[in-house]
């Protein structure tokens, strides 16, 4: 089984990218599962056509440690993609990271992903909390892809994630597979992201241009591959999935110091 995780700054487009890549993997004939690790439980919205109505944490609270069946937490989405949402506590109550730990442990105990070809974890934000670092720390994911734009704070989050990967790669099998550029139309954005990836010791595995078809598909609660399968944007996601599938350049990253990162952004900003 190919075990992948997408990380990146909140709001950078991880879930949209993950859903379209999952859709592309399913088109390749692979049994694909997408696991949303975010208390908002909206990672699989474009695959299900709605917000997931029953998360792992919902059932954990309801059953209080009692029995849960696999079919109660694994939902069939577009093209038979398996959709799972970890869920989380009510806003302002409890720890979202702890919720992810409980949810992933339950999935492991149920062997919910036993027959899957590709498991894609869509993980909230930065690696600052043990719960959100769990897919890296405990080997749920072995290939990490960081979604980033050319904006400073997005790159700052990406660099911090690289630090987390480096820490856990020393004692496990997790590696960085590359940077996925999700454009915000920053000047010289692709060139900036290419050099940033090179500084980390990896590559820019894809640069996804900003396109209104992504927005239109999201309004209709669909991936681009379902909404506009013949579009150039759909082909970009298909190529990304294919490149991830055959990617053998998995590395332990070499994160930058913040001052060096600022200098890199300033170089391209000028």
KEMI-786174 format. One record per residue: x, y, z of N, C-alpha, C, O, CB in turn; residue in three letters. Coordinates in steps of 0.05 Angstrom, whole numbers, always signed. Glycine has a CB too. Layout:
n_xx_n_yy_n_zz_ca_xx_ca_yy_ca_zz_c_xx_c_yy_c_zz_o_xx_o_yy_o_zz_cb_xx_cb_yy_cb_zz_rest
X_Y_Z_X_Y_Z_X_Y_Z_X_Y_Z_X_Y_Z_ALA
...
END
This chain:
n_xx_n_yy_n_zz_ca_xx_ca_yy_ca_zz_c_xx_c_yy_c_zz_o_xx_o_yy_o_zz_cb_xx_cb_yy_cb_zz_rest
+17_-24_+0_+0_+0_+0_+18_+25_+0_+37_+27_+15_-19_+0_+25_UNK
+10_+44_-17_+24_+70_-17_+11_+88_+4_-13_+93_+3_+23_+83_-46_UNK
+27_+98_+23_+17_+114_+45_+28_+142_+43_+51_+147_+47_+25_+101_+72_UNK
+9_+160_+37_+17_+188_+31_+3_+207_+51_-19_+202_+60_+8_+195_+2_UNK
+16_+230_+56_+3_+251_+72_+9_+278_+58_+31_+283_+49_+13_+251_+101_UNK
-12_+294_+57_-9_+322_+48_-10_+340_+73_-28_+339_+89_-32_+329_+28_UNK
+11_+356_+75_+13_+376_+96_+15_+404_+84_+20_+407_+60_+37_+371_+115_UNK
+11_+425_+100_+13_+452_+90_-2_+471_+108_-18_+463_+125_+4_+455_+61_UNK
+3_+497_+104_-11_+518_+119_-41_+516_+115_-51_+509_+94_-1_+545_+110_UNK
-56_+522_+136_-85_+522_+135_-95_+541_+113_-86_+564_+111_-97_+530_+161_UNK
-114_+531_+97_-125_+548_+75_-109_+548_+50_-116_+563_+31_-129_+575_+85_UNK
-88_+532_+48_-71_+533_+24_-82_+516_+1_-72_+518_-21_-43_+523_+31_UNK
-102_+500_+7_-114_+484_-15_-107_+454_-13_-109_+440_-33_-106_+494_-41_UNK
-100_+445_+11_-93_+416_+14_-116_+398_+7_-112_+379_-7_-83_+411_+43_UNK
-139_+404_+18_-162_+386_+14_-171_+385_-15_-177_+363_-25_-186_+394_+32_UNK
-171_+407_-28_-178_+408_-57_-158_+392_-73_-165_+376_-90_-179_+437_-67_UNK
-132_+396_-67_-111_+382_-81_-113_+352_-75_-111_+335_-93_-84_+393_-73_UNK
-116_+345_-49_-118_+317_-41_-141_+303_-55_-138_+281_-65_-120_+315_-11_UNK
-164_+316_-55_-188_+304_-67_-185_+299_-97_-193_+278_-107_-213_+321_-62_UNK
-173_+318_-111_-168_+314_-140_-147_+293_-145_-149_+278_-165_-160_+340_-152_UNK
-127_+291_-128_-107_+270_-131_-119_+243_-125_-113_+223_-139_-82_+276_-113_UNK
-135_+241_-104_-150_+216_-98_-167_+208_-122_-167_+184_-129_-167_+219_-73_UNK
-181_+227_-134_-197_+221_-157_-180_+210_-180_-189_+191_-194_-213_+246_-166_UNK
-157_+222_-184_-139_+213_-205_-129_+185_-200_-127_+168_-218_-116_+233_-209_UNK
-122_+179_-175_-113_+152_-168_-135_+132_-173_-130_+110_-183_-104_+151_-138_UNK
-160_+139_-167_-182_+121_-171_-187_+116_-201_-194_+94_-209_-208_+132_-158_UNK
-182_+136_-217_-184_+133_-246_-163_+113_-257_-167_+101_-278_-182_+160_-261_UNK
-141_+112_-243_-119_+93_-250_-126_+65_-242_-110_+46_-247_-93_+102_-237_UNK
-149_+61_-230_-157_+34_-222_-147_+26_-194_-149_+2_-187_-147_+14_-241_UNK
-137_+45_-179_-127_+39_-152_-149_+43_-131_-164_+62_-132_-103_+57_-145_UNK
-151_+24_-113_-169_+27_-90_-158_+48_-72_-137_+45_-60_-173_-1_-75_UNK
-172_+71_-70_-161_+95_-57_-178_+102_-33_-202_+101_-33_-160_+118_-77_UNK
-164_+110_-12_-177_+120_+12_-166_+148_+19_-142_+152_+18_-174_+101_+37_UNK
-184_+166_+25_-175_+193_+35_-184_+196_+64_-207_+193_+70_-186_+216_+17_UNK
-165_+202_+81_-170_+205_+109_-166_+234_+117_-144_+244_+117_-152_+186_+126_UNK
-188_+248_+124_-187_+275_+133_-179_+278_+162_-194_+267_+179_-213_+289_+128_UNK
-157_+291_+168_-148_+294_+195_-151_+324_+203_-131_+338_+207_-118_+285_+198_UNK
-176_+332_+206_-183_+360_+212_-210_+360_+226_-229_+347_+216_-183_+377_+185_UNK
-212_+373_+248_-238_+374_+263_-261_+385_+247_-284_+381_+254_-235_+389_+288_UNK
-255_+401_+225_-277_+412_+209_-290_+390_+192_-312_+394_+181_-266_+434_+190_UNK
-278_+367_+190_-287_+344_+174_-297_+351_+146_-318_+341_+138_-308_+329_+189_UNK
-282_+368_+133_-290_+376_+105_-270_+367_+84_-273_+375_+60_-292_+406_+104_UNK
-251_+350_+91_-231_+341_+71_-244_+326_+48_-237_+330_+25_-211_+323_+84_UNK
-264_+309_+54_-276_+292_+34_-302_+303_+21_-316_+289_+8_-282_+265_+46_UNK
-307_+328_+26_-332_+341_+16_-335_+338_-14_-357_+332_-24_-333_+370_+24_UNK
-314_+343_-29_-316_+342_-58_-318_+313_-69_-328_+310_-91_-291_+355_-70_UNK
-311_+294_-53_-313_+266_-61_-341_+254_-54_-352_+238_-68_-292_+249_-48_UNK
-351_+263_-31_-377_+254_-22_-400_+270_-33_-423_+261_-35_-379_+254_+9_UNK
-394_+296_-40_-416_+314_-49_-429_+328_-26_-449_+342_-30_-436_+299_-65_UNK
-419_+324_-2_-430_+337_+22_-410_+334_+45_-391_+318_+42_-458_+325_+30_UNK
-414_+349_+66_-397_+345_+90_-402_+318_+102_-425_+310_+104_-402_+368_+111_UNK
-381_+304_+109_-384_+277_+122_-401_+279_+147_-395_+295_+165_-356_+265_+128_UNK
-422_+263_+148_-441_+266_+170_-435_+248_+194_-448_+250_+215_-469_+260_+160_UNK
-416_+230_+191_-409_+212_+213_-379_+208_+214_-368_+193_+198_-425_+185_+211_UNK
-366_+222_+232_-337_+219_+235_-330_+198_+255_-347_+188_+270_-325_+246_+243_UNK
-304_+191_+256_-295_+171_+275_-300_+181_+304_-309_+166_+321_-265_+164_+271_UNK
-293_+207_+308_-297_+218_+335_-326_+220_+343_-332_+218_+367_-284_+245_+336_UNK
-344_+225_+324_-373_+225_+330_-381_+198_+343_-394_+198_+363_-389_+230_+305_UNK
-372_+177_+330_-379_+150_+340_-365_+143_+366_-376_+129_+383_-374_+129_+319_UNK
-340_+153_+369_-325_+148_+394_-340_+160_+417_-342_+149_+439_-297_+159_+392_UNK
-350_+185_+413_-365_+198_+435_-391_+184_+440_-400_+180_+463_-371_+228_+427_UNK
-404_+175_+419_-431_+162_+421_-428_+134_+435_-445_+127_+452_-444_+159_+394_UNK
-408_+119_+427_-405_+91_+437_-388_+90_+462_-388_+69_+476_-392_+74_+415_UNK
-374_+111_+468_-357_+112_+493_-338_+88_+494_-337_+74_+515_-374_+113_+518_UNK
-324_+83_+473_-304_+61_+472_-316_+35_+464_-302_+15_+463_-292_+59_+499_UNK
-342_+34_+459_-355_+9_+451_-349_+1_+422_-332_+14_+409_-385_+11_+455_UNK
-363_-19_+412_-358_-29_+385_-366_-9_+363_-387_+4_+365_-372_-56_+381_UNK
-350_-8_+343_-356_+8_+319_-350_-10_+295_-329_-22_+293_-339_+34_+318_UNK
-368_-10_+276_-364_-26_+251_-350_-9_+230_-354_+15_+229_-391_-36_+240_UNK
-334_-22_+214_-319_-7_+193_-337_+9_+175_-331_+32_+168_-302_-27_+176_UNK
-360_-3_+167_-378_+10_+148_-391_+35_+160_-402_+51_+145_-399_-9_+139_UNK
-389_+38_+186_-401_+62_+199_-382_+87_+195_-392_+109_+197_-406_+57_+228_UNK
-357_+82_+191_-338_+105_+189_-324_+107_+162_-311_+127_+156_-317_+102_+211_UNK
-328_+86_+145_-316_+87_+118_-339_+91_+99_-357_+74_+96_-300_+61_+111_UNK
-339_+115_+85_-361_+122_+68_-352_+122_+39_-330_+131_+33_-372_+151_+75_UNK
-369_+112_+21_-362_+110_-8_-367_+137_-21_-389_+148_-20_-378_+88_-22_UNK
-346_+147_-34_-349_+172_-49_-347_+168_-79_-352_+146_-89_-327_+192_-40_UNK
-341_+189_-93_-340_+188_-122_-321_+166_-132_-299_+163_-121_-330_+215_-134_UNK
-330_+151_-151_-314_+129_-163_-304_+109_-142_-283_+98_-144_-290_+141_-178_UNK
-321_+105_-122_-316_+85_-101_-292_+92_-83_-280_+74_-71_-312_+58_-113_UNK
-284_+117_-82_-263_+125_-64_-273_+123_-35_-295_+131_-29_-253_+155_-70_UNK
-257_+111_-18_-264_+108_+11_-258_+134_+25_-235_+144_+25_-249_+84_+23_UNK
-278_+145_+38_-276_+171_+51_-279_+168_+82_-299_+157_+91_-297_+191_+40_UNK
-259_+177_+96_-259_+175_+125_-252_+203_+137_-233_+216_+128_-240_+153_+135_UNK
-267_+211_+156_-261_+236_+170_-256_+230_+200_-273_+218_+213_-285_+257_+167_UNK
-233_+239_+209_-227_+235_+238_-246_+250_+256_-254_+240_+276_-198_+243_+244_UNK
-253_+275_+247_-270_+292_+264_-254_+304_+286_-229_+304_+286_-293_+275_+275_UNK
-268_+314_+306_-255_+327_+329_-275_+337_+349_-299_+331_+347_-238_+350_+319_UNK
-265_+350_+370_-283_+361_+390_-299_+384_+381_-294_+395_+359_-267_+369_+415_UNK
-319_+392_+396_-334_+417_+390_-315_+441_+392_-296_+440_+408_-358_+420_+410_UNK
-320_+461_+375_-302_+485_+376_-299_+496_+404_-319_+501_+418_-313_+507_+357_UNK
-274_+501_+412_-269_+512_+439_-268_+492_+461_-265_+499_+484_-290_+532_+445_UNK
-272_+466_+454_-272_+445_+475_-254_+422_+467_-256_+412_+444_-301_+434_+480_UNK
-236_+414_+484_-219_+391_+479_-196_+398_+460_-192_+420_+452_-235_+369_+468_UNK
-181_+377_+453_-157_+379_+436_-161_+365_+410_-166_+341_+409_-133_+367_+451_UNK
-159_+380_+388_-163_+368_+361_-142_+348_+355_-147_+327_+342_-164_+390_+340_UNK
-117_+353_+363_-95_+335_+358_-100_+308_+372_-95_+287_+360_-69_+347_+367_UNK
-110_+309_+396_-116_+284_+411_-138_+269_+397_-138_+244_+396_-124_+291_+440_UNK
-157_+283_+385_-178_+270_+370_-168_+254_+347_-177_+232_+341_-198_+291_+361_UNK
-148_+265_+333_-136_+251_+310_-122_+226_+319_-123_+205_+306_-116_+269_+295_UNK
-108_+227_+342_-95_+203_+353_-115_+181_+358_-111_+158_+350_-80_+210_+379_UNK
-137_+188_+371_-158_+168_+378_-170_+157_+352_-173_+132_+350_-180_+181_+395_UNK
-175_+174_+332_-188_+165_+307_-170_+146_+292_-179_+126_+282_-195_+189_+290_UNK
-144_+153_+289_-126_+136_+273_-120_+110_+287_-117_+89_+274_-100_+151_+268_UNK
-120_+110_+313_-116_+85_+328_-140_+67_+324_-137_+43_+322_-112_+91_+358_UNK
-164_+79_+323_-189_+63_+318_-188_+51_+290_-195_+27_+286_-214_+80_+322_UNK
-180_+67_+270_-178_+56_+243_-158_+33_+241_-163_+13_+227_-169_+79_+224_UNK
-136_+36_+255_-116_+15_+255_-127_-11_+268_-123_-33_+258_-91_+24_+270_UNK
-141_-8_+291_-152_-31_+305_-173_-45_+287_-175_-70_+288_-165_-22_+331_UNK
-188_-30_+272_-209_-42_+255_-198_-53_+228_-212_-65_+213_-230_-21_+249_UNK
-172_-47_+223_-160_-55_+197_-176_-44_+174_-180_-58_+154_-157_-86_+195_UNK
-184_-19_+177_-202_-6_+158_-189_-2_+130_-202_+0_+110_-212_+20_+168_UNK
-162_+0_+130_-148_+6_+105_-132_-19_+95_-114_-16_+78_-129_+29_+109_UNK
-139_-42_+104_-124_-66_+98_-122_-73_+68_-101_-82_+59_-136_-90_+112_UNK
-143_-68_+53_-143_-75_+24_-141_-52_+6_-148_-53_-18_-169_-90_+18_UNK
-130_-30_+16_-128_-5_+0_-101_-4_-15_-81_-13_-4_-130_+20_+19_UNK
-101_+7_-39_-76_+10_-54_-62_+36_-47_-38_+38_-46_-82_+9_-84_UNK
-78_+57_-43_-68_+84_-36_-84_+95_-13_-108_+98_-14_-69_+103_-61_UNK
-70_+102_+8_-82_+116_+31_-71_+145_+32_-46_+148_+34_-77_+102_+58_UNK
-88_+164_+30_-79_+192_+29_-90_+207_+53_-114_+210_+56_-89_+206_+2_UNK
-72_+216_+71_-79_+230_+95_-78_+260_+89_-57_+270_+80_-61_+223_+119_UNK
-99_+274_+94_-101_+303_+90_-100_+316_+118_-120_+315_+133_-127_+312_+74_UNK
-77_+328_+125_-72_+335_+153_-72_+365_+157_-60_+380_+141_-45_+324_+162_UNK
-86_+374_+177_-89_+403_+183_-62_+416_+190_-46_+406_+206_-108_+406_+207_UNK
-57_+438_+177_-37_+458_+185_-9_+448_+189_+1_+431_+175_-45_+469_+209_UNK
+4_+460_+209_+32_+457_+214_+37_+433_+234_+19_+425_+247_+44_+483_+226_UNK
+62_+424_+235_+69_+403_+254_+78_+416_+280_+102_+417_+285_+92_+384_+242_UNK
+59_+425_+295_+65_+437_+321_+52_+421_+344_+57_+427_+367_+56_+466_+322_UNK
+36_+402_+337_+21_+386_+357_+26_+357_+352_+26_+348_+329_-9_+393_+356_UNK
+29_+341_+374_+34_+313_+371_+12_+298_+355_+18_+280_+341_+36_+300_+398_UNK
-13_+307_+358_-35_+294_+343_-32_+297_+314_-36_+278_+299_-61_+305_+353_UNK
-26_+322_+305_-24_+327_+276_+2_+315_+264_+3_+310_+240_-25_+357_+270_UNK
+21_+310_+282_+46_+297_+273_+44_+267_+272_+62_+253_+262_+69_+305_+291_UNK
+22_+256_+282_+19_+227_+285_+23_+212_+259_+37_+192_+259_-8_+221_+296_UNK
+11_+221_+237_+15_+206_+211_+45_+203_+204_+53_+183_+192_+1_+219_+188_UNK
+61_+223_+212_+90_+222_+207_+103_+205_+228_+120_+187_+222_+102_+250_+206_UNK
+97_+210_+253_+111_+198_+276_+107_+168_+278_+125_+153_+284_+102_+211_+302_UNK
+82_+159_+272_+76_+131_+276_+75_+114_+251_+67_+91_+251_+49_+129_+290_UNK
+84_+126_+228_+86_+111_+204_+60_+106_+189_+59_+89_+171_+98_+85_+210_UNK
+39_+121_+196_+14_+118_+181_+19_+127_+152_+9_+115_+133_-9_+135_+193_UNK
+35_+147_+149_+44_+157_+122_+74_+154_+120_+88_+159_+139_+35_+186_+117_UNK
+83_+147_+96_+112_+144_+91_+122_+164_+71_+146_+170_+71_+117_+116_+81_UNK
+104_+175_+55_+112_+196_+36_+97_+221_+42_+72_+222_+43_+107_+187_+6_UNK
+111_+243_+47_+99_+268_+54_+102_+288_+31_+124_+291_+20_+111_+280_+80_UNK
+80_+301_+24_+80_+322_+3_+70_+348_+17_+49_+348_+29_+63_+314_-22_UNK
+85_+369_+14_+78_+395_+26_+66_+413_+5_+78_+418_-15_+103_+408_+39_UNK
+42_+422_+10_+28_+440_-8_+34_+468_+1_+31_+475_+24_-3_+435_-8_UNK
+44_+485_-17_+52_+512_-10_+48_+531_-34_+49_+522_-57_+81_+513_-1_UNK
+43_+556_-28_+44_+577_-48_+71_+591_-46_+88_+582_-30_+20_+597_-45_UNK
+75_+613_-60_+100_+628_-58_+98_+650_-37_+116_+667_-35_+107_+640_-84_UNK
+77_+651_-21_+74_+670_+0_+92_+663_+24_+96_+639_+30_+44_+673_+9_UNK
+102_+683_+38_+121_+679_+59_+111_+660_+81_+125_+641_+89_+129_+705_+71_UNK
+87_+665_+91_+77_+649_+113_+70_+620_+105_+72_+602_+121_+53_+662_+126_UNK
+63_+616_+80_+59_+589_+70_+86_+575_+69_+87_+551_+76_+46_+590_+42_UNK
+106_+588_+59_+133_+576_+58_+144_+572_+87_+158_+552_+91_+152_+594_+42_UNK
+138_+590_+105_+146_+587_+133_+134_+561_+145_+148_+546_+158_+138_+612_+150_UNK
+108_+557_+140_+95_+532_+149_+108_+508_+136_+113_+488_+149_+65_+533_+144_UNK
+113_+510_+110_+125_+487_+95_+152_+480_+107_+159_+457_+109_+127_+494_+66_UNK
+168_+501_+113_+195_+497_+124_+193_+484_+152_+209_+466_+159_+210_+523_+126_UNK
+173_+492_+168_+169_+480_+195_+161_+450_+192_+170_+433_+207_+148_+495_+210_UNK
+144_+444_+173_+136_+417_+168_+161_+400_+160_+164_+377_+169_+114_+415_+145_UNK
+178_+412_+143_+203_+398_+136_+220_+392_+160_+233_+371_+162_+219_+415_+116_UNK
+220_+410_+180_+235_+405_+205_+223_+381_+219_+238_+364_+230_+234_+430_+223_UNK
+196_+379_+220_+183_+356_+233_+189_+330_+219_+195_+309_+231_+153_+360_+233_UNK
+189_+331_+192_+195_+307_+176_+224_+298_+182_+229_+274_+186_+191_+312_+146_UNK
+242_+317_+182_+270_+310_+188_+273_+297_+215_+288_+277_+218_+288_+336_+187_UNK
+259_+307_+235_+262_+296_+262_+252_+267_+263_+266_+250_+274_+245_+313_+282_UNK
+230_+261_+251_+218_+234_+252_+231_+215_+232_+230_+191_+235_+188_+236_+248_UNK
+242_+226_+210_+255_+209_+190_+279_+194_+201_+286_+172_+191_+263_+225_+165_UNK
+292_+206_+220_+316_+194_+232_+310_+167_+244_+327_+149_+244_+328_+213_+253_UNK
+286_+164_+255_+279_+139_+269_+256_+123_+256_+245_+105_+268_+272_+145_+298_UNK
+249_+131_+232_+228_+117_+218_+231_+116_+188_+253_+123_+178_+201_+129_+225_UNK
+210_+108_+174_+212_+106_+145_+201_+130_+130_+202_+130_+105_+198_+81_+135_UNK
+191_+150_+144_+179_+173_+131_+199_+189_+116_+221_+194_+126_+164_+190_+152_UNK
+191_+199_+93_+209_+216_+77_+192_+238_+63_+168_+235_+60_+225_+199_+55_UNK
+206_+259_+54_+193_+280_+39_+193_+273_+9_+215_+266_-2_+206_+307_+44_UNK
+170_+273_-4_+168_+267_-32_+170_+291_-50_+177_+288_-74_+143_+252_-37_UNK
+164_+315_-40_+166_+338_-56_+147_+360_-47_+132_+357_-28_+160_+331_-85_UNK
+149_+383_-61_+132_+406_-56_+112_+408_-78_+118_+405_-102_+149_+433_-55_UNK
+87_+412_-71_+65_+417_-90_+59_+446_-89_+49_+456_-69_+39_+399_-84_UNK
+64_+460_-111_+59_+489_-112_+30_+494_-120_+20_+485_-141_+77_+503_-132_UNK
+15_+508_-102_-13_+515_-108_-14_+545_-111_-13_+560_-91_-32_+505_-85_UNK
-15_+554_-135_-10_+582_-141_-29_+602_-128_-53_+598_-127_-11_+586_-171_UNK
-17_+624_-119_-32_+648_-110_-26_+672_-127_-31_+695_-120_-26_+654_-80_UNK
-14_+666_-151_-6_+687_-170_+14_+707_-158_+13_+731_-164_-31_+702_-180_UNK
+32_+697_-142_+54_+713_-132_+74_+716_-155_+79_+697_-169_+67_+700_-106_UNK
+86_+740_-158_+106_+743_-179_+129_+723_-177_+139_+717_-156_+118_+772_-179_UNK
+136_+711_-200_+157_+691_-202_+153_+668_-182_+172_+657_-171_+185_+704_-197_UNK
+128_+661_-178_+121_+641_-158_+133_+614_-163_+144_+601_-145_+91_+639_-155_UNK
+131_+605_-188_+142_+578_-194_+172_+577_-190_+182_+558_-179_+135_+571_-223_UNK
+186_+598_-198_+215_+598_-195_+223_+599_-165_+242_+585_-157_+227_+623_-209_UNK
+208_+614_-150_+212_+615_-121_+208_+587_-108_+225_+579_-92_+194_+635_-107_UNK
+187_+574_-115_+181_+548_-104_+201_+527_-113_+208_+509_-98_+153_+539_-112_UNK
+211_+529_-137_+232_+511_-147_+257_+514_-130_+270_+494_-123_+238_+516_-177_UNK
+265_+539_-125_+290_+543_-109_+285_+535_-80_+303_+524_-68_+299_+572_-111_UNK
+262_+540_-70_+255_+532_-42_+257_+502_-40_+269_+491_-20_+227_+542_-34_UNK
+246_+487_-59_+247_+458_-59_+276_+449_-60_+284_+430_-46_+231_+446_-82_UNK
+292_+462_-77_+320_+454_-80_+335_+458_-54_+352_+442_-46_+333_+470_-102_UNK
+329_+480_-40_+342_+485_-14_+336_+463_+6_+353_+456_+23_+333_+513_-3_UNK
+312_+452_+5_+304_+430_+23_+316_+404_+14_+315_+384_+29_+274_+428_+24_UNK
+326_+403_-10_+338_+378_-20_+318_+361_-36_+323_+338_-42_+349_+362_+2_UNK
+295_+373_-43_+274_+359_-58_+268_+373_-84_+285_+388_-94_+249_+356_-40_UNK
+244_+369_-95_+237_+381_-120_+208_+391_-119_+192_+383_-102_+239_+360_-143_UNK
+202_+409_-137_+175_+418_-141_+161_+398_-159_+166_+398_-183_+173_+447_-154_UNK
+145_+380_-147_+134_+358_-162_+111_+366_-180_+104_+353_-199_+125_+336_-143_UNK
+98_+389_-173_+77_+400_-189_+73_+429_-183_+77_+438_-160_+50_+384_-185_UNK
+65_+445_-203_+57_+472_-199_+29_+475_-210_+25_+473_-235_+77_+493_-213_UNK
+10_+480_-193_-18_+480_-200_-27_+509_-204_-28_+524_-185_-36_+466_-179_UNK
-33_+517_-228_-40_+545_-233_-68_+552_-222_-84_+534_-218_-40_+551_-264_UNK
-72_+577_-216_-98_+586_-207_-118_+586_-230_-112_+598_-251_-96_+614_-194_UNK
-140_+572_-227_-159_+570_-249_-188_+570_-237_-193_+557_-217_-154_+543_-265_UNK
-205_+585_-250_-233_+588_-240_-248_+562_-240_-268_+559_-226_-248_+608_-257_UNK
-239_+542_-256_-253_+517_-257_-252_+502_-230_-271_+487_-223_-241_+498_-279_UNK
-231_+507_-214_-229_+496_-187_-251_+507_-169_-265_+493_-155_-201_+501_-175_UNK
-255_+534_-171_-276_+547_-155_-303_+537_-164_-320_+532_-147_-274_+578_-159_UNK
-308_+535_-190_-334_+526_-200_-340_+498_-191_-363_+492_-184_-334_+528_-231_UNK
-320_+481_-192_-324_+453_-183_-330_+452_-154_-348_+436_-146_-299_+436_-189_UNK
-317_+468_-137_-322_+468_-109_-350_+477_-102_-363_+466_-84_-302_+486_-94_UNK
-360_+497_-117_-388_+506_-113_-407_+483_-118_-428_+482_-104_-394_+530_-132_UNK
-401_+466_-137_-418_+443_-143_-411_+419_-127_-422_+397_-132_-416_+437_-173_UNK
-394_+422_-107_-386_+401_-89_-374_+377_-104_-381_+354_-99_-410_+391_-72_UNK
-357_+383_-123_-344_+362_-139_-314_+368_-142_-305_+391_-139_-358_+360_-167_UNK
-299_+347_-148_-272_+351_-157_-272_+362_-185_-292_+360_-199_-256_+324_-155_UNK
-249_+372_-194_-246_+381_-222_-249_+358_-241_-260_+360_-263_-219_+396_-226_UNK
-239_+334_-232_-240_+311_-250_-268_+301_-254_-274_+290_-275_-224_+288_-237_UNK
-286_+306_-235_-314_+299_-239_-329_+321_-254_-346_+315_-270_-327_+293_-212_UNK
-323_+346_-247_-338_+369_-257_-330_+377_-286_-347_+383_-303_-334_+393_-239_UNK
-304_+376_-291_-293_+384_-317_-271_+364_-325_-248_+372_-326_-283_+413_-317_UNK
-278_+339_-330_-257_+318_-335_-239_+323_-358_-217_+313_-359_-271_+292_-338_UNK
-248_+339_-378_-231_+344_-402_-215_+370_-400_-202_+378_-419_-249_+344_-426_UNK
-216_+383_-377_-203_+409_-374_-173_+405_-370_-163_+383_-363_-214_+424_-350_UNK
-157_+426_-376_-128_+425_-372_-121_+422_-343_-101_+410_-336_-114_+450_-384_UNK
-138_+433_-325_-133_+432_-297_-136_+402_-287_-120_+393_-270_-153_+450_-281_UNK
-155_+388_-298_-159_+360_-291_-134_+344_-299_-125_+326_-285_-184_+348_-305_UNK
-122_+351_-322_-98_+337_-331_-74_+342_-313_-57_+325_-309_-91_+346_-360_UNK
-73_+366_-301_-52_+373_-282_-53_+355_-258_-33_+345_-248_-53_+403_-274_UNK
-78_+351_-248_-81_+333_-224_-75_+304_-231_-63_+290_-215_-110_+335_-213_UNK
-82_+296_-255_-76_+268_-264_-46_+264_-266_-36_+244_-257_-89_+262_-291_UNK
-32_+284_-277_-3_+282_-279_+10_+281_-251_+29_+266_-246_+9_+305_-295_UNK
-1_+297_-232_+10_+298_-205_+7_+270_-192_+26_+260_-180_-4_+319_-188_UNK
-16_+258_-195_-21_+231_-184_-1_+211_-196_+10_+194_-182_-50_+222_-189_UNK
+2_+213_-223_+21_+194_-236_+49_+198_-227_+64_+179_-224_+19_+198_-267_UNK
+57_+223_-223_+84_+229_-214_+89_+220_-185_+110_+210_-179_+90_+260_-216_UNK
+69_+223_-168_+71_+213_-141_+73_+182_-141_+88_+171_-126_+46_+222_-124_UNK
+57_+170_-159_+57_+140_-160_+84_+129_-167_+92_+108_-157_+36_+131_-181_UNK
+99_+143_-184_+125_+132_-193_+149_+146_-180_+172_+141_-187_+127_+134_-223_UNK
+143_+164_-161_+164_+179_-148_+183_+162_-131_+173_+148_-112_+152_+202_-130_UNK
+208_+162_-137_+228_+146_-121_+248_+165_-107_+265_+155_-92_+242_+127_-139_UNK
+245_+191_-112_+263_+210_-99_+251_+219_-72_+239_+240_-70_+270_+234_-117_UNK
+254_+202_-52_+243_+208_-25_+267_+214_-7_+285_+198_-5_+226_+184_-14_UNK
+266_+238_+5_+291_+247_+19_+285_+256_+48_+262_+261_+55_+303_+270_+3_UNK
+306_+259_+63_+305_+272_+89_+311_+302_+84_+333_+308_+75_+325_+259_+111_UNK
+292_+320_+89_+297_+348_+81_+318_+362_+98_+325_+354_+120_+271_+363_+83_UNK
+327_+384_+86_+347_+402_+100_+333_+429_+103_+337_+447_+86_+374_+404_+84_UNK
+318_+433_+124_+303_+458_+127_+321_+483_+129_+345_+481_+136_+286_+457_+152_UNK
+310_+506_+122_+324_+531_+122_+320_+545_+149_+301_+540_+164_+315_+549_+99_UNK
+339_+563_+156_+335_+581_+178_+316_+603_+168_+315_+609_+144_+363_+594_+188_UNK
+301_+615_+187_+280_+634_+179_+292_+658_+164_+280_+668_+145_+265_+644_+203_UNK
+315_+667_+173_+328_+690_+160_+335_+684_+131_+332_+701_+113_+353_+699_+175_UNK
+344_+659_+126_+350_+651_+99_+325_+649_+82_+325_+657_+58_+365_+623_+99_UNK
+303_+640_+94_+278_+638_+80_+268_+666_+73_+258_+670_+51_+257_+623_+97_UNK
+270_+684_+92_+262_+712_+86_+278_+724_+63_+267_+737_+46_+265_+730_+111_UNK
+304_+718_+63_+321_+728_+41_+313_+717_+14_+314_+730_-6_+351_+721_+47_UNK
+305_+691_+14_+297_+678_-11_+271_+692_-22_+270_+698_-45_+292_+648_-7_UNK
+252_+696_-4_+227_+709_-13_+232_+737_-22_+221_+747_-42_+206_+709_+10_UNK
+250_+752_-8_+257_+779_-16_+270_+780_-43_+265_+798_-59_+275_+792_+6_UNK
+287_+761_-48_+301_+759_-74_+282_+758_-97_+285_+772_-117_+319_+734_-75_UNK
+261_+742_-95_+241_+740_-117_+221_+762_-116_+210_+770_-136_+227_+713_-115_UNK
+216_+773_-92_+198_+796_-90_+208_+821_-103_+193_+837_-112_+192_+801_-61_UNK
+235_+823_-103_+248_+847_-116_+251_+843_-146_+261_+861_-159_+275_+852_-103_UNK
END
